[in-house]
């Protein structure tokens, strides 16, 4: 699946970009929320948006918007009823989903994010923030969306749960062919967990491309005042001192390089 934005304007921003389902895409910079809203098709916009080659129009926008789910930063936005089951049933009714077996669908959505059916009876107030993020993703899966947009999903997670969430997103991309977009201003997270990055500056797309290539161009990031991933900055400073280190996404690989060259 591919989403293409061409000369799109929304909220005084102008977007030209393409997003594919074969890679996890990150977006960062000022007005990243505006780009996320543009892709979600929930706001009035101007310009051309196409999905798999079909241009979005007033006639087909409802069809395509139903294939998009947004996992918002406000964890309780979709968790305002007492139990997980109640919130899931509310989402099913809100979206008017036609399901043969509600219970099976809810259990399947939980299982994809690594949670069992016992969670259906859990009260929201008993959940950790990590569990709430997973529940929000499972709720987004009830409609079987083709596109999943996540606003700062890693912000409340520790490193252990970072990796767990990343594995879930990779599974959704590879096994279920979902198009995944992560909005964040945390360069460490984006560098480690995305394949493609879109940098936003001055109300438009500054550059889009391979995450590793863009985030290891330290001078370019400095010139445009973007945050540099810690692991990249470490390797960059080592290189300036004559230490032959390669850029890596995993600290363990940096350590191996250090033992090899130092």
FIKOLZA-1660 file (N, C-alpha, C; in steps of 0.1 Angstrom, whole numbers, plus 5000, padded with zeros to 4 digits):
% residues 262
   i   px   py   pz ch aa at
   1 5008 4988 5000  A  X  N
   1 5000 5000 5000  A  X CA
   1 5009 5012 5000  A  X  C
   2 5004 5023 4993  A  X  N
   2 5012 5035 4993  A  X CA
   2 5002 5047 4994  A  X  C
   3 5006 5057 5002  A  X  N
   3 4999 5069 5004  A  X CA
   3 5008 5080 4998  A  X  C
   4 5003 5088 4989  A  X  N
   4 5010 5099 4983  A  X CA
   4 5003 5112 4985  A  X  C
   5 5011 5122 4991  A  X  N
   5 5006 5136 4992  A  X CA
   5 5013 5145 4982  A  X  C
   6 5005 5152 4974  A  X  N
   6 5011 5161 4964  A  X CA
   6 5004 5175 4965  A  X  C
   7 5012 5184 4968  A  X  N
   7 5008 5198 4970  A  X CA
   7 4996 5199 4979  A  X  C
   8 4997 5193 4990  A  X  N
   8 4986 5192 5000  A  X CA
   8 4988 5204 5010  A  X  C
   9 4977 5211 5013  A  X  N
   9 4978 5222 5023  A  X CA
   9 4968 5220 5034  A  X  C
  10 4972 5221 5046  A  X  N
  10 4963 5220 5058  A  X CA
  10 4969 5227 5070  A  X  C
  11 4962 5235 5076  A  X  N
  11 4966 5242 5088  A  X CA
  11 4979 5250 5086  A  X  C
  12 4979 5257 5074  A  X  N
  12 4990 5265 5070  A  X CA
  12 5003 5257 5068  A  X  C
  13 5001 5245 5065  A  X  N
  13 5013 5236 5062  A  X CA
  13 5011 5231 5048  A  X  C
  14 5023 5227 5042  A  X  N
  14 5022 5222 5028  A  X CA
  14 5031 5209 5027  A  X  C
  15 5024 5199 5022  A  X  N
  15 5030 5186 5023  A  X CA
  15 5032 5179 5009  A  X  C
  16 5044 5174 5007  A  X  N
  16 5046 5165 4995  A  X CA
  16 5054 5154 5001  A  X  C
  17 5048 5142 5001  A  X  N
  17 5055 5130 5007  A  X CA
  17 5048 5117 5002  A  X  C
  18 5055 5106 5003  A  X  N
  18 5050 5093 5000  A  X CA
  18 5053 5084 5012  A  X  C
  19 5044 5075 5015  A  X  N
  19 5045 5065 5026  A  X CA
  19 5041 5052 5021  A  X  C
  20 5049 5042 5024  A  X  N
  20 5047 5028 5019  A  X CA
  20 5045 5018 5030  A  X  C
  21 5038 5008 5028  A  X  N
  21 5035 4998 5038  A  X CA
  21 5046 4988 5040  A  X  C
  22 5057 4988 5032  A  X  N
  22 5068 4979 5033  A  X CA
  22 5079 4985 5042  A  X  C
  23 5076 4996 5049  A  X  N
  23 5085 5002 5058  A  X CA
  23 5078 5010 5069  A  X  C
  24 5083 5010 5081  A  X  N
  24 5077 5018 5092  A  X CA
  24 5083 5032 5090  A  X  C
  25 5073 5042 5089  A  X  N
  25 5077 5056 5086  A  X CA
  25 5076 5064 5099  A  X  C
  26 5086 5073 5101  A  X  N
  26 5085 5082 5112  A  X CA
  26 5084 5096 5107  A  X  C
  27 5076 5105 5114  A  X  N
  27 5075 5119 5111  A  X CA
  27 5079 5127 5123  A  X  C
  28 5087 5137 5121  A  X  N
  28 5092 5145 5132  A  X CA
  28 5094 5160 5128  A  X  C
  29 5093 5169 5138  A  X  N
  29 5095 5183 5135  A  X CA
  29 5082 5191 5139  A  X  C
  30 5083 5204 5138  A  X  N
  30 5071 5212 5141  A  X CA
  30 5060 5209 5131  A  X  C
  31 5048 5208 5136  A  X  N
  31 5036 5205 5129  A  X CA
  31 5035 5190 5124  A  X  C
  32 5042 5182 5132  A  X  N
  32 5040 5167 5129  A  X CA
  32 5026 5163 5131  A  X  C
  33 5019 5169 5140  A  X  N
  33 5005 5165 5143  A  X CA
  33 4996 5169 5131  A  X  C
  34 5000 5180 5124  A  X  N
  34 4992 5184 5112  A  X CA
  34 4993 5174 5101  A  X  C
  35 5006 5168 5099  A  X  N
  35 5008 5158 5089  A  X CA
  35 5000 5145 5092  A  X  C
  36 5000 5142 5105  A  X  N
  36 4993 5130 5110  A  X CA
  36 4978 5131 5107  A  X  C
  37 4973 5143 5110  A  X  N
  37 4958 5146 5108  A  X CA
  37 4955 5146 5093  A  X  C
  38 4964 5151 5085  A  X  N
  38 4962 5151 5070  A  X CA
  38 4961 5136 5065  A  X  C
  39 4970 5128 5069  A  X  N
  39 4970 5114 5065  A  X CA
  39 4958 5107 5070  A  X  C
  40 4952 5111 5081  A  X  N
  40 4941 5104 5087  A  X CA
  40 4928 5107 5080  A  X  C
  41 4928 5117 5071  A  X  N
  41 4916 5121 5063  A  X CA
  41 4904 5126 5071  A  X  C
  42 4907 5130 5083  A  X  N
  42 4896 5135 5092  A  X CA
  42 4894 5150 5092  A  X  C
  43 4903 5157 5085  A  X  N
  43 4902 5171 5084  A  X CA
  43 4900 5176 5070  A  X  C
  44 4895 5188 5068  A  X  N
  44 4893 5194 5055  A  X CA
  44 4907 5199 5049  A  X  C
  45 4911 5193 5038  A  X  N
  45 4924 5197 5032  A  X CA
  45 4922 5201 5018  A  X  C
  46 4933 5207 5013  A  X  N
  46 4934 5210 4999  A  X CA
  46 4946 5203 4992  A  X  C
  47 4945 5199 4980  A  X  N
  47 4955 5193 4973  A  X CA
  47 4952 5178 4969  A  X  C
  48 4962 5171 4965  A  X  N
  48 4959 5157 4961  A  X CA
  48 4965 5147 4970  A  X  C
  49 4956 5138 4975  A  X  N
  49 4960 5126 4983  A  X CA
  49 4956 5114 4975  A  X  C
  50 4965 5105 4973  A  X  N
  50 4961 5092 4967  A  X CA
  50 4965 5080 4975  A  X  C
  51 4957 5070 4975  A  X  N
  51 4960 5058 4982  A  X CA
  51 4960 5046 4971  A  X  C
  52 4971 5040 4970  A  X  N
  52 4973 5029 4960  A  X CA
  52 4968 5034 4946  A  X  C
  53 4972 5047 4943  A  X  N
  53 4970 5052 4930  A  X CA
  53 4956 5058 4927  A  X  C
  54 4947 5057 4937  A  X  N
  54 4934 5063 4936  A  X CA
  54 4933 5076 4944  A  X  C
  55 4929 5086 4937  A  X  N
  55 4929 5100 4943  A  X CA
  55 4917 5100 4952  A  X  C
  56 4919 5106 4964  A  X  N
  56 4908 5108 4974  A  X CA
  56 4899 5120 4970  A  X  C
  57 4886 5117 4969  A  X  N
  57 4877 5127 4965  A  X CA
  57 4865 5127 4976  A  X  C
  58 4856 5137 4974  A  X  N
  58 4845 5137 4983  A  X CA
  58 4836 5124 4982  A  X  C
  59 4837 5118 4971  A  X  N
  59 4829 5106 4969  A  X CA
  59 4834 5094 4976  A  X  C
  60 4848 5093 4977  A  X  N
  60 4854 5080 4982  A  X CA
  60 4861 5082 4996  A  X  C
  61 4861 5095 5001  A  X  N
  61 4868 5097 5013  A  X CA
  61 4863 5089 5025  A  X  C
  62 4850 5087 5026  A  X  N
  62 4845 5079 5037  A  X CA
  62 4849 5065 5036  A  X  C
  63 4850 5060 5024  A  X  N
  63 4855 5046 5022  A  X CA
  63 4869 5044 5027  A  X  C
  64 4877 5054 5024  A  X  N
  64 4892 5053 5028  A  X CA
  64 4894 5056 5042  A  X  C
  65 4886 5066 5047  A  X  N
  65 4889 5070 5061  A  X CA
  65 4885 5058 5071  A  X  C
  66 4876 5050 5067  A  X  N
  66 4873 5038 5075  A  X CA
  66 4884 5028 5076  A  X  C
  67 4894 5029 5067  A  X  N
  67 4905 5020 5067  A  X CA
  67 4917 5025 5075  A  X  C
  68 4915 5036 5081  A  X  N
  68 4926 5043 5089  A  X CA
  68 4922 5044 5104  A  X  C
  69 4932 5040 5112  A  X  N
  69 4930 5041 5127  A  X CA
  69 4941 5049 5132  A  X  C
  70 4938 5058 5142  A  X  N
  70 4948 5066 5149  A  X CA
  70 4949 5063 5164  A  X  C
  71 4961 5060 5168  A  X  N
  71 4964 5058 5182  A  X CA
  71 4969 5071 5188  A  X  C
  72 4962 5078 5195  A  X  N
  72 4965 5091 5200  A  X CA
  72 4974 5091 5213  A  X  C
  73 4981 5102 5215  A  X  N
  73 4989 5103 5227  A  X CA
  73 4981 5103 5240  A  X  C
  74 4969 5108 5239  A  X  N
  74 4961 5108 5251  A  X CA
  74 4955 5094 5253  A  X  C
  75 4961 5086 5262  A  X  N
  75 4958 5072 5264  A  X CA
  75 4944 5069 5268  A  X  C
  76 4937 5079 5274  A  X  N
  76 4924 5077 5280  A  X CA
  76 4913 5081 5270  A  X  C
  77 4917 5086 5259  A  X  N
  77 4907 5091 5249  A  X CA
  77 4897 5081 5245  A  X  C
  78 4902 5069 5243  A  X  N
  78 4893 5057 5239  A  X CA
  78 4891 5048 5251  A  X  C
  79 4895 5052 5263  A  X  N
  79 4894 5043 5274  A  X CA
  79 4886 5050 5285  A  X  C
  80 4874 5055 5282  A  X  N
  80 4867 5063 5292  A  X CA
  80 4856 5055 5299  A  X  C
  81 4853 5043 5295  A  X  N
  81 4844 5034 5302  A  X CA
  81 4852 5025 5312  A  X  C
  82 4845 5018 5320  A  X  N
  82 4851 5011 5331  A  X CA
  82 4860 5000 5327  A  X  C
  83 4856 4991 5318  A  X  N
  83 4864 4979 5314  A  X CA
  83 4868 4980 5300  A  X  C
  84 4878 4971 5297  A  X  N
  84 4883 4971 5283  A  X CA
  84 4872 4966 5274  A  X  C
  85 4864 4956 5278  A  X  N
  85 4854 4951 5269  A  X CA
  85 4843 4962 5266  A  X  C
  86 4840 4970 5276  A  X  N
  86 4830 4980 5274  A  X CA
  86 4835 4990 5263  A  X  C
  87 4848 4994 5265  A  X  N
  87 4854 5003 5255  A  X CA
  87 4855 4997 5241  A  X  C
  88 4858 4985 5240  A  X  N
  88 4859 4978 5227  A  X CA
  88 4845 4977 5221  A  X  C
  89 4835 4974 5228  A  X  N
  89 4821 4973 5223  A  X CA
  89 4816 4987 5219  A  X  C
  90 4820 4997 5226  A  X  N
  90 4817 5011 5222  A  X CA
  90 4823 5014 5209  A  X  C
  91 4836 5011 5207  A  X  N
  91 4843 5013 5194  A  X CA
  91 4836 5006 5183  A  X  C
  92 4832 4994 5185  A  X  N
  92 4825 4986 5175  A  X CA
  92 4812 4993 5170  A  X  C
  93 4804 4997 5180  A  X  N
  93 4792 5004 5177  A  X CA
  93 4794 5018 5171  A  X  C
  94 4804 5025 5176  A  X  N
  94 4807 5038 5170  A  X CA
  94 4811 5037 5155  A  X  C
  95 4819 5027 5152  A  X  N
  95 4823 5026 5138  A  X CA
  95 4813 5017 5130  A  X  C
  96 4803 5013 5136  A  X  N
  96 4792 5005 5129  A  X CA
  96 4799 4993 5122  A  X  C
  97 4807 4986 5130  A  X  N
  97 4814 4974 5124  A  X CA
  97 4805 4962 5123  A  X  C
  98 4804 4956 5111  A  X  N
  98 4796 4944 5109  A  X CA
  98 4805 4932 5112  A  X  C
  99 4803 4926 5124  A  X  N
  99 4811 4915 5128  A  X CA
  99 4802 4903 5131  A  X  C
 100 4806 4891 5127  A  X  N
 100 4799 4879 5130  A  X CA
 100 4800 4875 5144  A  X  C
 101 4811 4877 5150  A  X  N
 101 4814 4873 5164  A  X CA
 101 4822 4884 5171  A  X  C
 102 4815 4892 5179  A  X  N
 102 4821 4903 5186  A  X CA
 102 4832 4898 5195  A  X  C
 103 4829 4888 5203  A  X  N
 103 4839 4883 5213  A  X CA
 103 4852 4878 5206  A  X  C
 104 4850 4871 5195  A  X  N
 104 4862 4865 5188  A  X CA
 104 4870 4877 5183  A  X  C
 105 4864 4887 5177  A  X  N
 105 4871 4898 5172  A  X CA
 105 4879 4906 5183  A  X  C
 106 4873 4908 5194  A  X  N
 106 4879 4914 5205  A  X CA
 106 4891 4906 5210  A  X  C
 107 4889 4893 5212  A  X  N
 107 4900 4885 5216  A  X CA
 107 4912 4884 5206  A  X  C
 108 4908 4884 5193  A  X  N
 108 4918 4883 5183  A  X CA
 108 4927 4896 5183  A  X  C
 109 4920 4908 5185  A  X  N
 109 4927 4921 5186  A  X CA
 109 4936 4921 5198  A  X  C
 110 4932 4916 5209  A  X  N
 110 4941 4915 5220  A  X CA
 110 4953 4906 5218  A  X  C
 111 4950 4895 5212  A  X  N
 111 4961 4885 5210  A  X CA
 111 4972 4890 5201  A  X  C
 112 4968 4898 5191  A  X  N
 112 4978 4904 5182  A  X CA
 112 4988 4913 5190  A  X  C
 113 4984 4919 5200  A  X  N
 113 4993 4928 5208  A  X CA
 113 4999 4921 5220  A  X  C
 114 4997 4907 5221  A  X  N
 114 5003 4899 5231  A  X CA
 114 4995 4898 5244  A  X  C
 115 4982 4902 5244  A  X  N
 115 4973 4901 5256  A  X CA
 115 4963 4890 5254  A  X  C
 116 4959 4883 5265  A  X  N
 116 4949 4873 5264  A  X CA
 116 4935 4878 5267  A  X  C
 117 4925 4869 5265  A  X  N
 117 4911 4873 5267  A  X CA
 117 4907 4878 5281  A  X  C
 118 4915 4874 5291  A  X  N
 118 4912 4878 5305  A  X CA
 118 4912 4893 5306  A  X  C
 119 4919 4900 5297  A  X  N
 119 4920 4915 5297  A  X CA
 119 4906 4921 5295  A  X  C
 120 4897 4914 5288  A  X  N
 120 4884 4920 5285  A  X CA
 120 4877 4925 5298  A  X  C
 121 4879 4918 5309  A  X  N
 121 4872 4921 5321  A  X CA
 121 4880 4931 5330  A  X  C
 122 4892 4934 5326  A  X  N
 122 4900 4943 5334  A  X CA
 122 4895 4957 5334  A  X  C
 123 4896 4964 5345  A  X  N
 123 4891 4978 5346  A  X CA
 123 4903 4987 5342  A  X  C
 124 4899 4997 5335  A  X  N
 124 4909 5006 5330  A  X CA
 124 4918 5012 5340  A  X  C
 125 4913 5015 5352  A  X  N
 125 4921 5021 5363  A  X CA
 125 4932 5012 5368  A  X  C
 126 4931 4999 5365  A  X  N
 126 4941 4989 5369  A  X CA
 126 4953 4988 5360  A  X  C
 127 4952 4994 5348  A  X  N
 127 4962 4992 5337  A  X CA
 127 4974 5001 5339  A  X  C
 128 4986 4996 5336  A  X  N
 128 4997 5004 5335  A  X CA
 128 4997 5012 5322  A  X  C
 129 5006 5022 5321  A  X  N
 129 5006 5030 5308  A  X CA
 129 5010 5021 5297  A  X  C
 130 5019 5012 5299  A  X  N
 130 5023 5003 5288  A  X CA
 130 5011 4995 5283  A  X  C
 131 5003 4990 5293  A  X  N
 131 4992 4982 5289  A  X CA
 131 4981 4990 5282  A  X  C
 132 4980 5003 5286  A  X  N
 132 4970 5012 5280  A  X CA
 132 4974 5014 5265  A  X  C
 133 4987 5016 5262  A  X  N
 133 4991 5017 5248  A  X CA
 133 4987 5005 5240  A  X  C
 134 4990 4993 5246  A  X  N
 134 4987 4981 5239  A  X CA
 134 4972 4979 5237  A  X  C
 135 4964 4983 5247  A  X  N
 135 4949 4982 5245  A  X CA
 135 4944 4992 5235  A  X  C
 136 4950 5004 5234  A  X  N
 136 4946 5014 5224  A  X CA
 136 4949 5008 5210  A  X  C
 137 4960 5002 5208  A  X  N
 137 4964 4996 5195  A  X CA
 137 4954 4985 5192  A  X  C
 138 4951 4976 5202  A  X  N
 138 4941 4965 5200  A  X CA
 138 4928 4971 5196  A  X  C
 139 4923 4982 5202  A  X  N
 139 4911 4988 5198  A  X CA
 139 4911 4993 5184  A  X  C
 140 4923 4999 5180  A  X  N
 140 4924 5004 5166  A  X CA
 140 4923 4992 5156  A  X  C
 141 4927 4980 5160  A  X  N
 141 4927 4969 5151  A  X CA
 141 4913 4963 5149  A  X  C
 142 4903 4967 5157  A  X  N
 142 4889 4961 5156  A  X CA
 142 4883 4963 5142  A  X  C
 143 4887 4975 5136  A  X  N
 143 4881 4978 5123  A  X CA
 143 4889 4972 5112  A  X  C
 144 4900 4965 5115  A  X  N
 144 4909 4959 5105  A  X CA
 144 4914 4970 5095  A  X  C
 145 4920 4980 5101  A  X  N
 145 4925 4991 5092  A  X CA
 145 4937 4987 5084  A  X  C
 146 4938 4994 5072  A  X  N
 146 4950 4992 5064  A  X CA
 146 4961 5001 5069  A  X  C
 147 4957 5013 5075  A  X  N
 147 4967 5023 5079  A  X CA
 147 4966 5025 5094  A  X  C
 148 4977 5025 5101  A  X  N
 148 4977 5027 5116  A  X CA
 148 4987 5039 5118  A  X  C
 149 4981 5050 5124  A  X  N
 149 4989 5062 5127  A  X CA
 149 4991 5063 5142  A  X  C
 150 5003 5064 5147  A  X  N
 150 5006 5064 5161  A  X CA
 150 5012 5077 5165  A  X  C
 151 5006 5084 5175  A  X  N
 151 5012 5097 5179  A  X CA
 151 5019 5095 5192  A  X  C
 152 5033 5095 5191  A  X  N
 152 5042 5093 5203  A  X CA
 152 5038 5080 5211  A  X  C
 153 5038 5069 5205  A  X  N
 153 5034 5057 5212  A  X CA
 153 5044 5052 5222  A  X  C
 154 5057 5056 5220  A  X  N
 154 5068 5051 5229  A  X CA
 154 5070 5061 5241  A  X  C
 155 5062 5071 5242  A  X  N
 155 5066 5082 5252  A  X CA
 155 5065 5077 5266  A  X  C
 156 5056 5068 5269  A  X  N
 156 5054 5063 5283  A  X CA
 156 5062 5050 5286  A  X  C
 157 5069 5045 5277  A  X  N
 157 5075 5031 5278  A  X CA
 157 5089 5031 5282  A  X  C
 158 5093 5021 5289  A  X  N
 158 5107 5018 5292  A  X CA
 158 5113 5010 5281  A  X  C
 159 5126 5008 5282  A  X  N
 159 5133 5001 5270  A  X CA
 159 5128 4987 5268  A  X  C
 160 5124 4980 5278  A  X  N
 160 5118 4966 5276  A  X CA
 160 5105 4967 5268  A  X  C
 161 5097 4976 5272  A  X  N
 161 5084 4977 5265  A  X CA
 161 5085 4984 5252  A  X  C
 162 5096 4993 5250  A  X  N
 162 5099 4998 5237  A  X CA
 162 5100 4987 5227  A  X  C
 163 5109 4977 5230  A  X  N
 163 5112 4966 5221  A  X CA
 163 5099 4958 5219  A  X  C
 164 5091 4956 5229  A  X  N
 164 5079 4948 5227  A  X CA
 164 5069 4955 5217  A  X  C
 165 5068 4968 5219  A  X  N
 165 5059 4975 5210  A  X CA
 165 5064 4975 5196  A  X  C
 166 5078 4977 5194  A  X  N
 166 5084 4976 5181  A  X CA
 166 5081 4963 5174  A  X  C
 167 5083 4952 5182  A  X  N
 167 5080 4939 5176  A  X CA
 167 5066 4937 5171  A  X  C
 168 5056 4943 5179  A  X  N
 168 5042 4943 5175  A  X CA
 168 5040 4951 5162  A  X  C
 169 5046 4962 5161  A  X  N
 169 5045 4971 5149  A  X CA
 169 5051 4964 5137  A  X  C
 170 5062 4957 5139  A  X  N
 170 5069 4950 5128  A  X CA
 170 5060 4938 5123  A  X  C
 171 5054 4932 5133  A  X  N
 171 5044 4921 5129  A  X CA
 171 5032 4926 5121  A  X  C
 172 5027 4937 5126  A  X  N
 172 5016 4943 5119  A  X CA
 172 5019 4947 5104  A  X  C
 173 5032 4952 5103  A  X  N
 173 5036 4955 5089  A  X CA
 173 5039 4943 5081  A  X  C
 174 5046 4933 5086  A  X  N
 174 5051 4922 5078  A  X CA
 174 5040 4911 5076  A  X  C
 175 5034 4908 5087  A  X  N
 175 5024 4897 5087  A  X CA
 175 5010 4901 5082  A  X  C
 176 5006 4913 5086  A  X  N
 176 4993 4918 5083  A  X CA
 176 4992 4929 5072  A  X  C
 177 5004 4933 5067  A  X  N
 177 5006 4942 5057  A  X CA
 177 4999 4956 5060  A  X  C
 178 5001 4960 5072  A  X  N
 178 4996 4973 5076  A  X CA
 178 5006 4984 5073  A  X  C
 179 5001 4996 5070  A  X  N
 179 5010 5008 5068  A  X CA
 179 5011 5015 5081  A  X  C
 180 5023 5016 5086  A  X  N
 180 5026 5021 5100  A  X CA
 180 5033 5034 5099  A  X  C
 181 5027 5044 5106  A  X  N
 181 5034 5058 5107  A  X CA
 181 5035 5061 5122  A  X  C
 182 5047 5065 5126  A  X  N
 182 5050 5069 5140  A  X CA
 182 5053 5084 5140  A  X  C
 183 5046 5092 5148  A  X  N
 183 5049 5106 5149  A  X CA
 183 5056 5108 5163  A  X  C
 184 5067 5115 5163  A  X  N
 184 5075 5117 5175  A  X CA
 184 5086 5127 5172  A  X  C
 185 5091 5133 5183  A  X  N
 185 5102 5142 5182  A  X CA
 185 5114 5136 5190  A  X  C
 186 5113 5123 5193  A  X  N
 186 5124 5116 5200  A  X CA
 186 5133 5110 5189  A  X  C
 187 5144 5116 5186  A  X  N
 187 5153 5110 5176  A  X CA
 187 5158 5097 5179  A  X  C
 188 5160 5094 5192  A  X  N
 188 5165 5080 5195  A  X CA
 188 5155 5069 5191  A  X  C
 189 5143 5072 5194  A  X  N
 189 5132 5062 5191  A  X CA
 189 5131 5061 5176  A  X  C
 190 5130 5072 5169  A  X  N
 190 5128 5072 5154  A  X CA
 190 5140 5065 5147  A  X  C
 191 5152 5068 5151  A  X  N
 191 5164 5062 5145  A  X CA
 191 5164 5047 5147  A  X  C
 192 5160 5043 5159  A  X  N
 192 5161 5028 5162  A  X CA
 192 5149 5020 5156  A  X  C
 193 5137 5026 5155  A  X  N
 193 5125 5019 5152  A  X CA
 193 5118 5022 5139  A  X  C
 194 5124 5031 5131  A  X  N
 194 5118 5034 5118  A  X CA
 194 5127 5031 5106  A  X  C
 195 5121 5028 5094  A  X  N
 195 5129 5025 5082  A  X CA
 195 5130 5038 5074  A  X  C
 196 5120 5046 5074  A  X  N
 196 5119 5059 5066  A  X CA
 196 5116 5070 5076  A  X  C
 197 5121 5082 5073  A  X  N
 197 5119 5093 5081  A  X CA
 197 5115 5105 5073  A  X  C
 198 5105 5113 5078  A  X  N
 198 5101 5126 5071  A  X CA
 198 5103 5137 5081  A  X  C
 199 5112 5146 5077  A  X  N
 199 5116 5158 5086  A  X CA
 199 5107 5170 5081  A  X  C
 200 5101 5176 5091  A  X  N
 200 5093 5188 5088  A  X CA
 200 5099 5200 5094  A  X  C
 201 5099 5211 5086  A  X  N
 201 5105 5224 5090  A  X CA
 201 5098 5235 5082  A  X  C
 202 5096 5246 5089  A  X  N
 202 5090 5258 5082  A  X CA
 202 5077 5254 5075  A  X  C
 203 5069 5246 5082  A  X  N
 203 5055 5242 5077  A  X CA
 203 5055 5234 5064  A  X  C
 204 5066 5227 5062  A  X  N
 204 5066 5218 5050  A  X CA
 204 5076 5207 5052  A  X  C
 205 5076 5197 5043  A  X  N
 205 5085 5186 5043  A  X CA
 205 5099 5191 5039  A  X  C
 206 5108 5190 5048  A  X  N
 206 5122 5194 5045  A  X CA
 206 5129 5183 5037  A  X  C
 207 5128 5171 5041  A  X  N
 207 5134 5159 5034  A  X CA
 207 5127 5146 5039  A  X  C
 208 5126 5137 5030  A  X  N
 208 5122 5123 5034  A  X CA
 208 5131 5113 5028  A  X  C
 209 5133 5102 5035  A  X  N
 209 5142 5092 5030  A  X CA
 209 5146 5082 5040  A  X  C
 210 5156 5073 5037  A  X  N
 210 5160 5063 5046  A  X CA
 210 5164 5069 5059  A  X  C
 211 5159 5063 5070  A  X  N
 211 5162 5068 5084  A  X CA
 211 5176 5068 5087  A  X  C
 212 5183 5057 5084  A  X  N
 212 5198 5056 5087  A  X CA
 212 5206 5067 5080  A  X  C
 213 5203 5069 5067  A  X  N
 213 5210 5078 5059  A  X CA
 213 5208 5092 5064  A  X  C
 214 5196 5096 5067  A  X  N
 214 5193 5110 5072  A  X CA
 214 5198 5112 5086  A  X  C
 215 5196 5103 5095  A  X  N
 215 5200 5105 5109  A  X CA
 215 5215 5104 5111  A  X  C
 216 5222 5099 5101  A  X  N
 216 5237 5098 5103  A  X CA
 216 5244 5110 5095  A  X  C
 217 5236 5118 5089  A  X  N
 217 5241 5131 5083  A  X CA
 217 5241 5141 5094  A  X  C
 218 5250 5141 5103  A  X  N
 218 5250 5149 5115  A  X CA
 218 5251 5164 5111  A  X  C
 219 5259 5168 5102  A  X  N
 219 5260 5182 5098  A  X CA
 219 5247 5188 5092  A  X  C
 220 5240 5179 5085  A  X  N
 220 5227 5184 5079  A  X CA
 220 5217 5186 5090  A  X  C
 221 5217 5177 5100  A  X  N
 221 5208 5178 5111  A  X CA
 221 5211 5190 5120  A  X  C
 222 5224 5192 5122  A  X  N
 222 5228 5204 5130  A  X CA
 222 5224 5217 5122  A  X  C
 223 5226 5218 5110  A  X  N
 223 5223 5230 5102  A  X CA
 223 5208 5233 5102  A  X  C
 224 5200 5222 5103  A  X  N
 224 5186 5224 5103  A  X CA
 224 5179 5223 5117  A  X  C
 225 5188 5222 5127  A  X  N
 225 5184 5222 5141  A  X CA
 225 5175 5211 5145  A  X  C
 226 5178 5199 5140  A  X  N
 226 5171 5187 5144  A  X CA
 226 5179 5179 5154  A  X  C
 227 5172 5173 5163  A  X  N
 227 5179 5165 5174  A  X CA
 227 5186 5153 5167  A  X  C
 228 5198 5150 5172  A  X  N
 228 5207 5140 5167  A  X CA
 228 5206 5128 5177  A  X  C
 229 5203 5116 5172  A  X  N
 229 5203 5104 5181  A  X CA
 229 5216 5103 5189  A  X  C
 230 5215 5099 5202  A  X  N
 230 5226 5098 5210  A  X CA
 230 5237 5089 5205  A  X  C
 231 5233 5077 5200  A  X  N
 231 5242 5067 5195  A  X CA
 231 5249 5072 5183  A  X  C
 232 5243 5080 5174  A  X  N
 232 5249 5086 5163  A  X CA
 232 5259 5097 5167  A  X  C
 233 5255 5105 5176  A  X  N
 233 5264 5116 5181  A  X CA
 233 5277 5110 5187  A  X  C
 234 5275 5099 5194  A  X  N
 234 5287 5093 5200  A  X CA
 234 5297 5088 5190  A  X  C
 235 5291 5081 5179  A  X  N
 235 5300 5076 5169  A  X CA
 235 5306 5087 5161  A  X  C
 236 5298 5098 5159  A  X  N
 236 5303 5110 5151  A  X CA
 236 5315 5116 5158  A  X  C
 237 5314 5118 5171  A  X  N
 237 5325 5124 5179  A  X CA
 237 5337 5115 5179  A  X  C
 238 5335 5102 5180  A  X  N
 238 5346 5093 5180  A  X CA
 238 5353 5093 5167  A  X  C
 239 5346 5094 5156  A  X  N
 239 5352 5095 5142  A  X CA
 239 5360 5108 5141  A  X  C
 240 5356 5119 5147  A  X  N
 240 5363 5131 5146  A  X CA
 240 5377 5130 5154  A  X  C
 241 5377 5121 5163  A  X  N
 241 5389 5119 5171  A  X CA
 241 5398 5108 5165  A  X  C
 242 5394 5103 5153  A  X  N
 242 5402 5093 5146  A  X CA
 242 5399 5079 5149  A  X  C
 243 5388 5077 5157  A  X  N
 243 5384 5063 5160  A  X CA
 243 5375 5058 5149  A  X  C
 244 5378 5046 5144  A  X  N
 244 5371 5041 5133  A  X CA
 244 5358 5033 5137  A  X  C
 245 5348 5040 5140  A  X  N
 245 5335 5034 5144  A  X CA
 245 5325 5036 5133  A  X  C
 246 5317 5026 5131  A  X  N
 246 5306 5027 5121  A  X CA
 246 5293 5031 5129  A  X  C
 247 5284 5036 5121  A  X  N
 247 5271 5040 5127  A  X CA
 247 5262 5027 5129  A  X  C
 248 5256 5026 5141  A  X  N
 248 5248 5014 5144  A  X CA
 248 5235 5019 5151  A  X  C
 249 5225 5011 5151  A  X  N
 249 5213 5014 5158  A  X CA
 249 5212 5007 5172  A  X  C
 250 5221 4997 5174  A  X  N
 250 5221 4990 5186  A  X CA
 250 5234 4993 5193  A  X  C
 251 5233 4996 5206  A  X  N
 251 5245 4999 5214  A  X CA
 251 5255 4988 5215  A  X  C
 252 5249 4975 5214  A  X  N
 252 5258 4964 5215  A  X CA
 252 5267 4963 5203  A  X  C
 253 5263 4967 5191  A  X  N
 253 5271 4968 5179  A  X CA
 253 5282 4978 5181  A  X  C
 254 5279 4990 5187  A  X  N
 254 5289 5000 5189  A  X CA
 254 5300 4994 5199  A  X  C
 255 5296 4987 5209  A  X  N
 255 5305 4981 5218  A  X CA
 255 5315 4972 5211  A  X  C
 256 5309 4964 5202  A  X  N
 256 5317 4954 5194  A  X CA
 256 5327 4962 5186  A  X  C
 257 5323 4973 5180  A  X  N
 257 5332 4981 5172  A  X CA
 257 5343 4987 5180  A  X  C
 258 5340 4991 5192  A  X  N
 258 5350 4997 5201  A  X CA
 258 5361 4987 5204  A  X  C
 259 5356 4975 5207  A  X  N
 259 5366 4964 5210  A  X CA
 259 5375 4961 5198  A  X  C
 260 5369 4963 5186  A  X  N
 260 5376 4959 5174  A  X CA
 260 5386 4970 5170  A  X  C
 261 5383 4983 5173  A  X  N
 261 5391 4993 5167  A  X CA
 261 5399 5001 5178  A  X  C
 262 5395 5000 5190  A  X  N
 262 5402 5008 5201  A  X CA
 262 5412 5000 5208  A  X  C
% end
